[in-house]
């Protein structure tokens, strides 16, 4: 048996064996990996109104949120480069900038314009944002 064949066999054993072992040794007796089924699920449904009620409440909460609150949620993707408080790091400092300035820069990045040395990083990030997301991010950054 060649070295390549042995490596492929070992890989296959782990790739298939580990998930199968994990499923068979799951501490939950049912296929549901959350461990909530039967009475537990019925109690949860009784206390929350069920999945549709939870989804409706989340939608209502989002509709009532301010642009800054919604922008704060979207800002989670910015923290790695711009810091949790907009203090900067890999990316420039955002704290102290106006909502209009942030929105303008994000729209320019979204359109593929070069603004600074790290524009290529921002093109893909801004490209994922809707105009509403951009306005919300601007509103949030203005609060930093």
C-alpha positions as CSV (number, residue, x, y, z in Angstrom):
1,X,0.0,0.0,0.0
2,X,1.4,3.4,-1.0
3,X,1.9,6.3,1.4
4,X,-0.8,8.3,-0.5
5,X,-3.3,5.4,-0.1
6,X,-2.6,5.2,3.6
7,X,-3.0,9.0,4.0
8,X,-6.3,8.9,2.1
9,X,-7.6,6.0,4.2
10,X,-6.7,7.7,7.5
11,X,-8.3,11.0,6.3
12,X,-11.5,9.1,5.2
13,X,-11.6,7.3,8.6
14,X,-11.5,10.6,10.5
15,X,-13.7,12.5,8.0
16,X,-16.5,9.9,8.2
17,X,-15.8,8.3,11.6
18,X,-15.7,11.4,13.8
19,X,-19.1,12.8,12.8
20,X,-20.6,9.3,13.1
21,X,-19.1,8.8,16.5
22,X,-20.3,12.3,17.6
23,X,-23.9,11.5,16.5
24,X,-23.9,8.1,18.2
25,X,-22.5,9.6,21.4
26,X,-24.7,12.6,21.5
27,X,-26.0,13.1,25.1
28,X,-29.5,13.9,23.8
29,X,-31.8,10.9,23.2
30,X,-33.6,12.3,20.2
31,X,-32.4,13.5,16.8
32,X,-33.0,17.1,17.9
33,X,-29.6,18.5,18.9
34,X,-31.1,21.2,21.0
35,X,-32.4,18.6,23.5
36,X,-35.8,20.2,23.5
37,X,-38.6,18.0,22.2
38,X,-41.9,16.6,23.4
39,X,-42.9,18.2,26.7
40,X,-39.9,20.6,26.7
41,X,-40.9,21.9,23.2
42,X,-44.6,22.3,24.2
43,X,-43.6,24.3,27.3
44,X,-41.4,26.5,25.2
45,X,-44.2,27.0,22.6
46,X,-46.6,27.8,25.4
47,X,-44.3,30.4,27.0
48,X,-43.2,32.1,23.8
49,X,-46.2,31.6,21.5
50,X,-44.1,29.4,19.1
51,X,-41.7,30.1,16.3
52,X,-44.1,32.4,14.3
53,X,-44.7,34.6,17.4
54,X,-41.0,34.8,18.2
55,X,-40.3,35.8,14.5
56,X,-43.1,38.4,14.6
57,X,-41.8,39.9,17.8
58,X,-38.2,40.1,16.4
59,X,-39.6,41.8,13.2
60,X,-41.6,44.3,15.3
61,X,-38.5,45.0,17.4
62,X,-36.4,45.7,14.3
63,X,-39.1,47.9,12.8
64,X,-39.1,50.0,16.0
65,X,-35.3,50.3,16.3
66,X,-33.6,53.6,15.5
67,X,-31.2,53.8,12.6
68,X,-28.3,54.1,15.1
69,X,-29.5,50.9,16.8
70,X,-29.7,49.1,13.5
71,X,-26.3,50.4,12.5
72,X,-24.9,49.2,15.8
73,X,-25.8,45.7,14.8
74,X,-24.2,46.1,11.3
75,X,-21.1,47.6,12.9
76,X,-20.2,44.2,14.3
77,X,-18.5,43.5,10.9
78,X,-16.4,46.7,11.3
79,X,-15.0,46.1,14.7
80,X,-12.0,44.0,13.6
81,X,-10.4,46.9,11.7
82,X,-12.0,50.0,13.1
83,X,-12.2,49.0,16.8
84,X,-15.2,48.5,19.1
85,X,-15.5,52.2,19.8
86,X,-14.4,53.4,16.4
87,X,-10.9,54.1,17.7
88,X,-9.2,52.7,14.7
89,X,-6.6,50.0,14.4
90,X,-5.9,48.3,11.1
91,X,-8.5,50.7,9.6
92,X,-8.7,54.4,10.4
93,X,-10.5,56.0,13.3
94,X,-14.2,56.5,12.7
95,X,-15.2,58.0,16.0
96,X,-16.0,61.7,15.6
97,X,-17.0,61.5,12.0
98,X,-20.4,62.6,10.9
99,X,-23.1,60.2,9.5
100,X,-23.0,62.0,6.2
101,X,-19.2,61.6,5.9
102,X,-19.4,57.8,6.7
103,X,-22.3,57.3,4.3
104,X,-20.5,59.2,1.6
105,X,-17.3,57.1,2.0
106,X,-19.2,53.8,2.1
107,X,-21.2,54.7,-1.1
108,X,-17.9,55.6,-2.8
109,X,-16.4,52.3,-1.7
110,X,-19.5,50.5,-2.9
111,X,-19.0,52.1,-6.3
112,X,-15.4,50.9,-6.4
113,X,-13.7,54.2,-5.8
114,X,-10.2,54.4,-4.3
115,X,-10.2,56.5,-1.2
116,X,-7.2,55.3,0.7
117,X,-4.5,52.6,0.8
118,X,-6.9,50.0,2.1
119,X,-9.7,50.7,-0.4
120,X,-9.6,47.1,-1.8
121,X,-10.6,45.8,1.7
122,X,-13.5,48.2,1.8
123,X,-14.9,47.5,-1.7
124,X,-16.1,44.0,-0.7
125,X,-17.4,45.2,2.7
126,X,-19.3,48.1,1.3
127,X,-20.5,46.0,-1.6
128,X,-22.5,43.9,0.8
129,X,-24.4,46.9,2.2
130,X,-27.7,48.3,1.1
131,X,-28.2,52.1,1.0
132,X,-30.3,51.7,4.2
133,X,-27.5,49.7,5.9
134,X,-25.0,52.5,4.9
135,X,-27.3,55.2,6.4
136,X,-27.7,53.1,9.6
137,X,-24.0,52.6,9.9
138,X,-23.4,56.3,9.5
139,X,-26.0,57.1,12.2
140,X,-24.3,54.6,14.6
141,X,-20.8,55.8,13.9
142,X,-21.9,59.4,14.6
143,X,-22.8,58.2,18.2
144,X,-19.3,56.9,18.9
